[in-house]
Amino acid sequence: DIQMTQSPSLLSASVGDRVTLSCKASQNIYKYLNWYQQKLGEAPKLLIYYTNSLQTGIPSRFSGSGSGTDYTLTISSLQPEDVATYFCQQYNSWPLTFGSGTKLEIK
Amino acid sequence: EVQLVESGGGLVQPGRSLKFSCAASGFTFSDYAMAWVRQAPKKGLEWVATIIYDGSSTYYRDSVKGRFTISRDNAKSTLYLQMDSLRSEDTATYYCARHVNRYNYDYFDYWGQGVMVTVSS
């Protein structure tokens, strides 16, 4: 199975900050990488698919990048409603696997 | 509006069975693969199973293979998960999700609200 490692596990930042979340795969996943946002008590929501494609309806302050084994989710200007846990997920091979998440808080 | 509504969770003893469903609306159910993804309390997400649009192929994670069965009824726009020989480690919230798989894309774009399953004696 491909292991997905996210860092940091907890991130505290101020409103308006540029925030970068990292996701590292245990092997090359050829950009087959998605990002989800999960707010407390809610189901996950798709943010980014295929590394850098923004899902319909997601604000443009969210962006994704990366290749090979290393990927990032960037929030260009953190907003209070972005408080959530963020998960990356690979689909290069079965079983589909998720990272353990980065919990994002407002400082 | 796409909606996925799960029902049928609950408390069940180890070794017993449970089946729950996910009613879909707002899209042509028979055009899409569907999946179950679970989340143990205060843990991360774990893909469980996927069934393709017509039900002819299914995929499972190893830890549930032979114990869980994903199925669908396209006439009723409903997805099912039959869980047998339940273990304590199956305790989780189970989400139904629409599974888009085409070209270079493979993602879960709509999710239900989740159904809680607790396996305990």
Interface residues (C-beta under 8 A of the other chain):
Chain A: K31 Y32 N34 Y36 Q38 A43 P44 K45 L46 Y49 Y50 S53 Q55 F87 Q89 Y91 W94 P95 L96 T97 F98 G99 S100 G101
Chain B: V37 G44 L45 E46 W47 T50 Y59 R61 D62 Y95 N104 Y105 D106 Y107 F108 D109 W111 G112 Q113 G114
